Amino acid sequence: MHDFLPLVGVWSEPVKNEVEKGAIRKFAQAIGDDNPLYSNEEAAKKSRYGRLVAPPTFSRTFDYGRIPNLVLPTAGLIHGEQSYVFHRPILAGDVLYASQALVDVKERSGKLGRMIILLFSYKVENEAGDLVQTATSTIIYRPEGGNSHD
């Protein structure tokens, strides 16, 4: 756990992400959502947004950069939880800047052994610096690796 503590509060450099129509369509198709605002430009033009809208979790496809000196292991990681706050929709043609930070680290012992719980925060801003979306994610790291019996 001590390897992670000095990194709490450290943000990655924001990374520029350009939202493309084709990427929105492919994402919507991949998640099986046929909402016309995600794929039909004519329908989207008639909406209050005037262009294609990205599905709410589309931001998971963004590059959030790397938190300096944070190296996560390749084994023993479990995705615990994800939550989003939407400040405005992500639209085709948006140029957005995404970054992430490690915001908390806790250690627990469970039936399967020692667990380190890492809480990450994510933010997506437009070119003016206005928040478009924020999110948090909980990652559980089992240092001993081991096989989960979920």
C-alpha positions in Angstrom: 0.0 0.0 0.0 2.8 2.4 0.8 3.9 2.5 -2.8 0.5 4.1 -3.7 0.3 6.6 -0.8 2.7 9.3 -2.2 0.6 9.4 -5.4 -2.7 10.3 -3.8 -3.8 13.6 -5.2 -1.5 13.5 -8.2 -3.3 14.3 -11.5 -2.3 13.1 -15.0 -1.7 15.8 -17.6 -4.9 16.4 -19.5 -5.1 14.6 -22.8 -6.9 16.0 -25.9 -9.7 13.7 -27.1 -11.6 14.6 -30.3 -15.1 13.1 -30.4 -15.8 11.6 -33.8 -19.2 10.6 -35.3 -17.9 7.2 -36.4 -16.6 6.4 -32.9 -20.0 7.4 -31.3 -21.8 5.1 -33.8 -19.4 2.2 -33.2 -19.7 2.6 -29.4 -23.5 2.7 -29.5 -23.5 -0.4 -31.7 -21.1 -2.2 -29.4 -23.3 -1.6 -26.3 -26.4 -2.5 -28.2 -28.1 0.9 -27.9 -30.1 1.9 -31.0 -31.1 5.4 -29.8 -31.2 7.5 -33.0 -29.4 10.4 -31.3 -26.3 8.2 -31.2 -26.4 7.0 -34.9 -28.8 9.0 -37.1 -27.5 12.4 -38.0 -30.8 13.6 -39.3 -32.6 12.7 -36.1 -29.7 14.3 -34.1 -29.9 17.5 -36.1 -33.5 17.9 -35.2 -32.8 17.4 -31.5 -31.9 20.2 -29.1 -28.2 19.2 -29.5 -28.1 19.6 -33.2 -25.6 16.8 -33.7 -24.9 13.2 -32.7 -24.8 12.6 -29.0 -22.4 10.1 -27.3 -23.9 7.5 -25.0 -23.3 8.4 -21.3 -20.4 5.9 -20.8 -18.6 6.8 -24.1 -16.0 8.7 -22.1 -14.5 5.3 -21.0 -13.0 5.3 -24.5 -11.0 8.4 -23.8 -7.3 8.7 -23.1 -6.9 10.1 -19.6 -3.1 10.1 -19.6 -0.8 8.6 -17.1 -0.5 9.5 -13.4 3.3 10.1 -13.0 5.1 7.2 -11.3 1.9 5.1 -10.9 2.5 1.6 -12.1 -0.5 -0.8 -11.6 0.3 -4.5 -11.7 -1.1 -6.5 -14.6 -2.5 -9.3 -12.3 -4.7 -9.2 -9.2 -6.9 -6.2 -10.2 -10.6 -6.3 -9.8 -12.9 -3.5 -11.0 -15.0 -2.6 -8.0 -17.3 0.3 -8.9 -17.8 3.1 -11.4 -20.0 6.2 -11.1 -20.5 9.3 -13.3 -21.7 12.8 -13.0 -22.9 14.4 -16.3 -22.5 18.1 -16.5 -23.5 18.2 -20.2 -23.8 15.7 -23.0 -20.7 14.7 -25.1 -21.4 15.6 -28.7 -19.8 14.7 -32.0 -17.1 17.3 -32.9 -16.3 18.1 -29.3 -12.7 18.6 -28.4 -12.3 17.5 -24.8 -9.5 17.2 -22.3 -9.4 14.2 -20.0 -7.3 13.5 -16.9 -7.3 11.2 -13.9 -6.0 11.1 -10.3 -5.6 8.6 -7.6 -7.6 10.1 -4.7 -7.6 7.5 -2.0 -6.0 4.3 -0.9 -7.3 1.9 1.8 -6.1 -1.5 2.9 -8.5 -4.3 4.0 -8.3 -8.0 4.8 -11.0 -10.2 3.5 -11.8 -13.9 3.1 -9.4 -14.1 0.1 -6.6 -12.2 1.8 -5.2 -8.7 1.8 -6.8 -6.1 -0.5 -5.7 -2.6 -1.5 -8.6 -0.4 -2.6 -7.7 2.4 -5.0 -10.2 5.2 -5.7 -9.6 7.1 -8.9 -11.2 10.4 -10.0 -11.7 11.3 -13.7 -12.6 14.6 -15.3 -13.4 15.6 -18.8 -13.4 19.3 -19.7 -14.0 21.3 -22.8 -11.5 23.7 -24.4 -12.8 26.5 -22.1 -12.0 24.4 -19.0 -15.7 23.8 -18.2 -16.5 20.4 -16.7 -18.4 18.1 -19.1 -18.2 14.9 -17.0 -16.7 13.6 -13.8 -16.4 10.1 -12.7 -14.9 7.9 -9.9 -13.7 4.3 -10.1 -12.8 1.8 -7.5 -10.1 -0.7 -8.3 -9.3 -3.6 -5.9 -5.8 -4.9 -5.9 -5.0 -8.2 -4.4 -1.2 -8.2 -4.0 -1.0 -12.0 -3.7 -2.9 -12.2 -7.0 -4.7 -15.4 -6.4 -7.7 -16.7 -8.2 -11.1 -15.2 -7.5 -14.0 -17.6 -7.0 -16.7 -15.2 -8.1 
